[in-house]
Amino acid sequence: MALYEHVFLARQDLSQQQVDALVEQYKGVITANGGSVGRIENWGLKSLTYRVKKNRKAYYTLMDITCPPAALNEMERQMGLSEDVLRFLTIKVEAHEEGASAMMQKREERSERGGFGDRDRGPRSFGDRGDRGPRSFGDRDGGDRGPRRPREGVEGGAE
């Protein structure tokens, strides 16, 4: 059987109990079709980057699934019909991760692994352009552009 990581977003106006009921419903679909659900993580109510079906927030839930493709197709079909599920994404994986996902780890634990701040770029200051030299703005560097024409509709302009 194939291994999958499945994340779905539930509407913001649901309660946590209703989200748990959705998880149990989809877990039942998977088990009825010969699969099993491992780790389930509720990431909670989080703000969305942009509105999705008039919602600004959504409940995020991660499920580790081991099932045949037919079971996954049935669960995704039911999620597509449900008004409570805004979006879902399923990814086929080689092996399920051990321990907590990156979303559930504390910030300190994530920073110990390394991130954006661990790159050594050397000393730089604001506006330091390195070896590229000064910027050129075309004819703005003092070249002769000729006399300025007055704009239309402005005092002293062409009528």
N, CA, C and O of each residue as an XYZ file, in Angstrom:
636
protein
N       0.843     -1.193      0.000
C       0.000      0.000      0.000
C       0.879      1.244      0.000
O       2.010      1.226      0.485
N       0.345      2.301     -0.544
C       1.087      3.552     -0.661
C       0.973      4.373      0.625
O       0.008      4.243      1.378
N       1.970      5.215      0.859
C       2.005      6.102      2.022
C       1.742      7.527      1.563
O       2.299      7.979      0.563
N       0.891      8.230      2.300
C       0.517      9.591      1.936
C       0.540     10.492      3.158
O       0.306     10.046      4.282
N       0.829     11.786      2.919
C       0.589     12.834      3.910
C      -0.536     13.683      3.345
O      -0.478     14.129      2.199
N      -1.549     13.900      4.152
C      -2.745     14.607      3.688
C      -3.025     15.769      4.640
O      -3.118     15.577      5.852
N      -3.156     16.960      4.090
C      -3.499     18.145      4.879
C      -4.799     18.708      4.334
O      -4.972     18.846      3.123
N      -5.709     19.030      5.237
C      -6.920     19.706      4.768
C      -7.224     20.907      5.643
O      -6.839     20.960      6.811
N      -7.928     21.878      5.053
C      -8.319     23.105      5.724
C      -9.824     23.105      5.889
O     -10.569     22.949      4.922
N     -10.264     23.281      7.129
C     -11.697     23.314      7.433
C     -12.117     24.755      7.725
O     -11.300     25.575      8.144
N     -13.389     25.051      7.501
C     -13.922     26.407      7.689
C     -13.650     26.949      9.082
O     -13.559     26.192     10.049
N     -13.520     28.272      9.175
C     -13.216     28.928     10.441
C     -14.389     28.953     11.415
O     -14.179     29.056     12.624
N     -15.610     28.863     10.919
C     -16.757     28.961     11.824
C     -17.148     27.620     12.431
O     -18.147     27.544     13.147
N     -16.385     26.556     12.165
C     -16.619     25.273     12.828
C     -15.989     25.298     14.210
O     -15.087     26.092     14.477
N     -16.466     24.431     15.079
C     -15.819     24.267     16.379
C     -14.755     23.180     16.254
O     -14.729     22.438     15.273
N     -13.880     23.091     17.254
C     -12.836     22.069     17.221
C     -13.459     20.672     17.252
O     -12.906     19.746     16.659
N     -14.589     20.501     17.924
C     -15.268     19.208     17.959
C     -15.788     18.814     16.580
O     -15.749     17.640     16.211
N     -16.273     19.791     15.823
C     -16.748     19.502     14.478
C     -15.590     19.131     13.556
O     -15.748     18.283     12.678
N     -14.432     19.757     13.745
C     -13.252     19.411     12.951
C     -12.812     17.989     13.300
O     -12.452     17.213     12.414
N     -12.840     17.648     14.595
C     -12.501     16.284     15.018
C     -13.483     15.269     14.424
O     -13.088     14.160     14.064
N     -14.759     15.648     14.321
C     -15.750     14.758     13.720
C     -15.452     14.545     12.228
O     -15.627     13.442     11.711
N     -15.002     15.601     11.542
C     -14.611     15.459     10.137
C     -13.439     14.484     10.006
O     -13.426     13.637      9.113
N     -12.458     14.609     10.899
C     -11.299     13.718     10.872
C     -11.753     12.274     11.058
O     -11.297     11.381     10.344
N     -12.641     12.045     12.006
C     -13.141     10.682     12.257
C     -13.926     10.151     11.058
O     -13.840      8.969     10.726
N     -14.694     11.034     10.410
C     -15.467     10.625      9.231
C     -14.528     10.168      8.115
O     -14.745      9.113      7.517
N     -13.484     10.956      7.829
C     -12.557     10.604      6.757
C     -11.656      9.438      7.144
O     -11.220      8.670      6.287
N     -11.383      9.313      8.428
C     -10.631      8.148      8.916
C     -11.452      6.877      8.692
O     -10.904      5.834      8.334
N     -12.759      6.968      8.902
C     -13.654      5.838      8.650
C     -13.698      5.452      7.178
O     -13.775      4.268      6.848
N     -13.648      6.439      6.295
C     -13.642      6.163      4.855
C     -12.381      5.380      4.479
O     -12.443      4.421      3.710
N     -11.248      5.795      5.023
C      -9.979      5.129      4.720
C      -9.979      3.702      5.246
O      -9.605      2.779      4.522
N     -10.391      3.504      6.494
C     -10.380      2.154      7.072
C     -11.400      1.245      6.398
O     -11.151      0.048      6.258
N     -12.543      1.783      5.979
C     -13.552      0.964      5.298
C     -13.056      0.469      3.942
O     -13.516     -0.564      3.457
N     -12.126      1.192      3.329
C     -11.601      0.810      2.024
C     -10.233      0.128      2.117
O      -9.498      0.067      1.132
N      -9.900     -0.377      3.288
C      -8.701     -1.191      3.433
C      -7.427     -0.446      3.774
O      -6.342     -0.986      3.562
N      -7.508      0.766      4.292
C      -6.317      1.524      4.656
C      -6.255      1.775      6.145
O      -7.092      1.290      6.907
N      -5.260      2.532      6.551
C      -5.146      2.897      7.961
C      -4.612      4.323      8.064
O      -3.903      4.807      7.182
N      -4.970      4.974      9.157
C      -4.534      6.342      9.413
C      -3.611      6.302     10.617
O      -3.977      5.778     11.669
N      -2.413      6.857     10.467
C      -1.440      6.894     11.553
C      -1.575      8.175     12.344
O      -2.594      8.424     12.989
N      -0.538      8.980     12.287
C      -0.491     10.229     13.050
C      -1.531     11.214     12.527
O      -1.724     11.355     11.320
N      -2.193     11.888     13.458
C      -3.120     12.972     13.131
C      -2.700     14.172     13.960
O      -2.639     14.091     15.187
N      -2.412     15.280     13.301
C      -2.018     16.502     14.007
C      -3.010     17.602     13.688
O      -3.268     17.898     12.522
N      -3.564     18.207     14.724
C      -4.408     19.385     14.559
C      -3.525     20.599     14.771
O      -3.041     20.834     15.879
N      -3.310     21.376     13.712
C      -2.446     22.542     13.804
C      -3.203     23.768     14.298
O      -2.594     24.806     14.560
N      -4.500     23.664     14.425
C      -5.295     24.743     14.982
C      -5.797     25.728     13.940
O      -5.663     25.522     12.734
N      -6.379     26.804     14.451
C      -6.943     27.858     13.609
C      -5.834     28.820     13.226
O      -5.226     29.445     14.096
N      -5.564     28.945     11.931
C      -4.487     29.802     11.443
C      -5.028     30.760     10.389
O      -5.997     30.464      9.689
N      -4.379     31.911     10.294
C      -4.765     32.905      9.284
C      -4.319     32.430      7.907
O      -3.241     31.859      7.743
N      -5.173     32.681      6.931
C      -4.841     32.361      5.546
C      -4.158     33.561      4.908
O      -4.410     34.700      5.301
N      -3.307     33.319      3.939
C      -2.623     34.398      3.240
C      -3.619     35.222      2.435
O      -3.489     36.443      2.342
N      -4.597     34.569      1.862
C      -5.637     35.260      1.112
C      -6.961     34.547      1.384
O      -6.976     33.411      1.858
N      -8.067     35.219      1.082
C      -9.382     34.646      1.336
C      -9.617     33.412      0.481
O      -9.289     33.390     -0.705
N     -10.189     32.387      1.097
C     -10.568     31.172      0.388
C     -12.045     30.947      0.689
O     -12.421     30.686      1.831
N     -12.864     31.048     -0.327
C     -14.316     30.889     -0.174
C     -14.857     31.770      0.960
O     -15.636     31.316      1.799
N     -14.430     33.034      0.967
C     -14.855     34.060      1.922
C     -14.375     33.810      3.349
O     -14.926     34.394      4.282
N     -13.369     32.964      3.547
C     -12.818     32.693      4.870
C     -11.430     33.303      4.971
O     -10.622     33.192      4.050
N     -11.161     33.954      6.108
C      -9.842     34.535      6.363
C      -8.974     33.621      7.221
O      -7.756     33.788      7.270
N      -9.590     32.663      7.892
C      -8.872     31.702      8.742
C      -9.380     30.306      8.438
O     -10.438     30.137      7.831
N      -8.606     29.290      8.869
C      -9.028     27.908      8.656
C      -8.350     27.011      9.682
O      -7.264     27.315     10.177
N      -9.011     25.899      9.990
C      -8.423     24.859     10.839
C      -7.590     23.945      9.953
O      -8.100     23.381      8.984
N      -6.309     23.796     10.282
C      -5.397     22.934      9.529
C      -5.283     21.585     10.244
O      -5.162     21.535     11.468
N      -5.321     20.499      9.479
C      -5.170     19.155     10.035
C      -4.298     18.322      9.106
O      -4.506     18.310      7.893
N      -3.311     17.620      9.686
C      -2.417     16.736      8.958
C      -2.746     15.299      9.314
O      -2.958     14.979     10.484
N      -2.791     14.423      8.306
C      -3.047     12.999      8.523
C      -1.994     12.190      7.769
O      -1.744     12.444      6.591
N      -1.370     11.207      8.448
C      -0.497     10.238      7.785
C      -1.361      9.046      7.420
O      -1.970      8.427      8.293
N      -1.419      8.720      6.135
C      -2.345      7.695      5.648
C      -1.566      6.599      4.934
O      -0.646      6.875      4.164
N      -1.948      5.346      5.201
C      -1.453      4.194      4.456
C      -2.676      3.514      3.869
O      -3.488      2.947      4.599
N      -2.810      3.571      2.535
C      -4.021      3.027      1.926
C      -3.813      2.777      0.442
O      -2.854      3.275     -0.148
N      -4.712      2.006     -0.162
C      -4.680      1.872     -1.624
C      -5.201      3.156     -2.271
O      -5.929      3.915     -1.631
N      -4.843      3.408     -3.517
C      -5.289      4.636     -4.190
C      -6.804      4.801     -4.259
O      -7.296      5.930     -4.244
N      -7.550      3.712     -4.332
C      -9.014      3.811     -4.410
C      -9.589      4.435     -3.134
O     -10.532      5.225     -3.199
N      -9.024      4.082     -1.981
C      -9.494      4.645     -0.712
C      -9.216      6.144     -0.658
O     -10.055      6.919     -0.200
N      -8.051      6.543     -1.119
C      -7.697      7.958     -1.128
C      -8.604      8.732     -2.085
O      -9.045      9.835     -1.763
N      -8.881      8.169     -3.239
C      -9.774      8.831     -4.195
C     -11.165      9.033     -3.610
O     -11.778     10.079     -3.823
N     -11.668      8.051     -2.880
C     -12.995      8.172     -2.267
C     -13.000      9.269     -1.202
O     -13.940     10.059     -1.127
N     -11.950      9.317     -0.379
C     -11.887     10.346      0.660
C     -11.806     11.736      0.025
O     -12.488     12.662      0.464
N     -10.973     11.881     -1.005
C     -10.858     13.179     -1.673
C     -12.152     13.564     -2.380
O     -12.494     14.745     -2.439
N     -12.876     12.582     -2.916
C     -14.165     12.867     -3.539
C     -15.143     13.424     -2.514
O     -15.849     14.396     -2.783
N     -15.181     12.801     -1.329
C     -16.080     13.275     -0.278
C     -15.663     14.642      0.245
O     -16.515     15.464      0.580
N     -14.352     14.893      0.317
C     -13.893     16.214      0.762
C     -14.275     17.294     -0.248
O     -14.617     18.414      0.132
N     -14.215     16.956     -1.521
C     -14.598     17.914     -2.555
C     -16.073     18.280     -2.497
O     -16.460     19.387     -2.870
N     -16.896     17.343     -2.027
C     -18.338     17.603     -1.912
C     -18.702     18.343     -0.627
O     -19.750     18.984     -0.559
N     -17.853     18.260      0.385
C     -18.149     18.861      1.681
C     -17.971     20.374      1.641
O     -16.981     20.882      1.115
N     -18.946     21.086      2.205
C     -18.840     22.538      2.302
C     -17.919     22.958      3.430
O     -17.463     24.101      3.456
N     -17.633     22.056      4.365
C     -16.789     22.384      5.512
C     -15.303     22.351      5.174
O     -14.504     22.968      5.879
N     -14.918     21.654      4.125
C     -13.509     21.555      3.732
C     -13.242     22.589      2.642
O     -13.856     22.564      1.576
N     -12.300     23.511      2.937
C     -11.974     24.569      1.981
C     -10.986     24.083      0.932
O     -11.189     24.285     -0.265
N      -9.913     23.441      1.390
C      -8.859     22.948      0.504
C      -8.281     21.683      1.101
O      -8.383     21.449      2.305
N      -7.667     20.859      0.244
C      -6.915     19.708      0.737
C      -5.782     19.418     -0.224
O      -5.843     19.759     -1.406
N      -4.739     18.777      0.307
C      -3.564     18.433     -0.487
C      -3.038     17.098      0.006
O      -2.843     16.904      1.206
N      -2.808     16.175     -0.925
C      -2.265     14.870     -0.600
C      -0.952     14.688     -1.334
O      -0.852     14.940     -2.534
N       0.056     14.245     -0.592
C       1.380     14.015     -1.172
C       1.789     12.588     -0.878
O       1.696     12.126      0.259
N       2.247     11.883     -1.917
C       2.751     10.530     -1.743
C       4.178     10.620     -1.208
O       4.996     11.362     -1.752
N       4.484      9.869     -0.146
C       5.801      9.914      0.480
C       6.413      8.519      0.508
O       5.702      7.519      0.409
N       7.730      8.459      0.643
C       8.435      7.185      0.746
C       8.251      6.574      2.125
O       8.054      5.366      2.257
N       8.316      7.424      3.164
C       8.150      6.966      4.548
C       7.540      8.107      5.353
O       7.780      9.280      5.068
N       6.742      7.748      6.368
C       6.163      8.769      7.241
C       7.237      9.301      8.173
O       8.112      8.554      8.611
N       7.174     10.603      8.480
C       8.120     11.227      9.399
C       7.888     10.718     10.811
O       6.758     10.439     11.213
N       8.974     10.603     11.549
C       8.878     10.245     12.963
C       8.815     11.520     13.779
O       9.459     12.509     13.431
N       8.056     11.512     14.849
C       7.968     12.680     15.715
C       7.021     13.726     15.166
O       6.222     13.471     14.265
N       7.140     14.921     15.744
C       6.247     16.017     15.378
C       6.659     16.633     14.041
O       7.834     16.637     13.675
N       5.667     17.149     13.328
C       5.944     17.817     12.062
C       6.570     19.185     12.344
O       6.621     19.630     13.490
N       7.036     19.832     11.301
C       7.671     21.144     11.446
C       6.698     22.180     12.016
O       7.118     23.095     12.724
N       5.426     22.047     11.721
C       4.439     23.001     12.233
C       4.231     22.861     13.743
O       3.877     23.834     14.408
N       4.444     21.688     14.277
C       4.202     21.446     15.700
C       5.444     21.672     16.562
O       5.332     21.775     17.783
N       6.611     21.748     15.952
C       7.829     21.957     16.730
C       7.873     23.387     17.234
O       7.337     24.299     16.604
N       8.517     23.571     18.376
C       8.676     24.911     18.921
C       9.696     25.664     18.086
O      10.539     25.059     17.424
N       9.616     26.979     18.121
C      10.534     27.804     17.338
C      11.998     27.538     17.692
O      12.858     27.547     16.812
N      12.284     27.302     18.968
C      13.661     27.071     19.383
C      14.207     25.802     18.729
O      15.357     25.772     18.289
N      13.387     24.761     18.665
C      13.833     23.511     18.063
C      14.113     23.705     16.582
O      15.073     23.145     16.052
N      13.281     24.493     15.912
C      13.494     24.735     14.491
C      14.759     25.540     14.258
O      15.476     25.295     13.288
N      15.049     26.507     15.142
C      16.231     27.334     14.937
C      17.507     26.547     15.183
O      18.543     26.879     14.607
N      17.468     25.519     16.016
C      18.645     24.689     16.247
C      19.014     23.905     14.998
O      20.193     23.643     14.761
N      18.028     23.528     14.200
C      18.298     22.771     12.979
C      18.969     23.637     11.931
O      19.613     23.125     11.016
N      18.825     24.913     12.056
C      19.374     25.819     11.050
C      18.253     26.326     10.183
O      17.261     25.637      9.943
N      18.425     27.515      9.729
C      17.392     28.098      8.890
C      18.008     29.164      8.020
O      19.097     28.985      7.475
N      17.314     30.267      7.893
C      17.806     31.324      7.030
C      18.952     32.088      7.678
O      19.793     32.646      6.974
N      19.001     32.123      9.004
C      20.001     32.927      9.698
C      21.358     32.279      9.819
O      22.273     32.904     10.354
N      21.537     31.067      9.355
C      22.811     30.389      9.559
C      23.769     30.544      8.380
O      24.851     29.958      8.400
N      23.414     31.298      7.379
C      24.296     31.495      6.232
C      25.347     32.535      6.571
O      25.039     33.553      7.191
N      26.588     32.287      6.167
C      27.654     33.243      6.405
C      27.834     34.083      5.155
O      28.361     33.612      4.147
N      27.403     35.306      5.225
C      27.483     36.190      4.069
C      28.632     37.172      4.194
O      28.916     37.907      3.249
N      29.290     37.202      5.321
C      30.376     38.151      5.516
C      29.829     39.520      5.898
O      28.617     39.728      5.939
N      30.744     40.455      6.177
C      30.285     41.788      6.611
C      29.673     42.563      5.447
O      30.276     42.711      4.384
N      28.483     43.041      5.680
C      27.803     43.887      4.697
C      27.074     44.973      5.437
O      26.580     44.769      6.546
N      27.012     46.105      4.827
C      26.241     47.183      5.415
C      25.125     47.551      4.455
O      25.108     47.120      3.302
N      24.208     48.343      4.942
C      23.077     48.746      4.129
C      23.581     49.571      2.948
O      24.350     50.515      3.128
N      23.154     49.219      1.763
C      23.553     49.955      0.577
C      24.878     49.503     -0.003
O      25.321     50.056     -1.009
N      25.522     48.522      0.594
C      26.796     48.027      0.091
C      26.527     47.241     -1.189
O      25.801     46.246     -1.169
N      27.106     47.682     -2.294
C      26.855     47.049     -3.573
C      27.984     46.113     -3.981
O      27.959     45.567     -5.084
N      28.963     45.917     -3.125
C      30.025     44.974     -3.420
C      30.853     45.420     -4.600
O      31.262     46.580     -4.669
N      31.106     44.526     -5.523
C      31.976     44.826     -6.656
C      31.193     45.236     -7.903
O      31.762     45.278     -8.993
N      29.901     45.539     -7.765
C      29.100     45.881     -8.937
C      29.266     47.324     -9.374
O      28.925     47.659    -10.508
N      29.770     48.172     -8.525
C      29.957     49.568     -8.889
C      28.690     50.384     -8.711
O      27.664     49.842     -8.300
N      28.737     51.671     -9.009
C      27.562     52.534     -8.805
C      26.476     52.242     -9.838
O      26.742     51.747    -10.933
N      25.268     52.560     -9.455
C      24.146     52.382    -10.374
C      24.158     53.450    -11.440
O      24.624     54.563    -11.199
N      23.656     53.133    -12.608
C      23.528     54.094    -13.686
C      22.046     54.287    -13.957
O      21.307     53.319    -14.138
N      21.618     55.534    -13.983
C      20.213     55.833    -14.226
C      20.018     56.466    -15.595
O      19.225     57.395    -15.744
N      20.721     55.978    -16.575
C      20.559     56.496    -17.922
C      21.053     57.914    -18.033
O      22.213     58.203    -17.741
N      20.157     58.816    -18.463
C      20.573     60.204    -18.677
C      20.435     61.046    -17.416
O      20.538     62.269    -17.506
N      20.212     60.466    -16.269
C      20.056     61.236    -15.037
C      21.393     61.647    -14.429
O      21.423     62.407    -13.461
N      22.470     61.167    -14.972
C      23.767     61.429    -14.350
C      24.353     62.791    -14.762
O      25.566     62.984    -14.679
N      23.533     63.708    -15.192
C      24.025     65.054    -15.500
C      24.121     65.319    -16.986
O      24.594     66.384    -17.383
N      23.695     64.401    -17.814
C      23.752     64.602    -19.257
C      22.781     65.688    -19.676
O      21.853     66.009    -18.934
N      22.980     66.255    -20.846
C      22.134     67.333    -21.330
C      20.878     66.736    -21.964
O      20.949     66.023    -22.964
N      19.730     67.043    -21.363
C      18.465     66.535    -21.884
C      17.738     67.590    -22.691
O      16.692     67.304    -23.275
N      18.246     68.756    -22.737
C      17.579     69.816    -23.479
C      16.603     70.558    -22.599
O      16.442     70.212    -21.429
N      15.935     71.587    -23.144
C      14.996     72.378    -22.339
C      13.733     71.572    -22.023
O      13.310     70.709    -22.792
N      13.158     71.880    -20.887
C      11.933     71.208    -20.463
C      10.732     71.854    -21.108
O      10.626     73.078    -21.172
N       9.813     71.007    -21.595
C       8.573     71.536    -22.151
C       7.549     71.616    -21.039
O       7.455     70.692    -20.231
N       6.794     72.667    -20.971
C       5.722     72.739    -19.964
C       4.585     71.790    -20.327
O       4.317     71.557    -21.506
N       3.919     71.243    -19.311
C       2.802     70.325    -19.526
C       1.548     71.112    -19.925
O       1.401     72.292    -19.608
N       0.653     70.417    -20.630
C      -0.601     71.047    -21.025
C      -1.495     71.205    -19.823
O      -1.489     70.357    -18.930
N      -2.258     72.266    -19.782
C      -3.204     72.488    -18.715
C      -2.581     73.091    -17.477
O      -3.281     73.368    -16.503
N      -1.279     73.297    -17.497
C      -0.583     73.919    -16.363
C      -0.291     75.342    -16.736
O      -0.058     75.639    -17.907
N      -0.298     76.246    -15.756
C      -0.087     77.651    -16.013
C       1.204     77.842    -16.807
O       2.261     77.359    -16.402
N       1.122     78.518    -17.891
C       2.285     78.766    -18.736
C       2.463     77.682    -19.782
O       3.418     77.725    -20.557
N       1.557     76.704    -19.820
C       1.669     75.595    -20.757
C       0.982     75.896    -22.063
O       0.355     76.945    -22.207
N       1.087     75.001    -23.013
C       0.445     75.149    -24.316
C      -1.056     75.009    -24.181
O      -1.554     74.162    -23.440
N      -1.776     75.861    -24.916
C      -3.235     75.809    -24.840
C      -3.839     75.539    -26.163
O      -5.062     75.462    -26.280
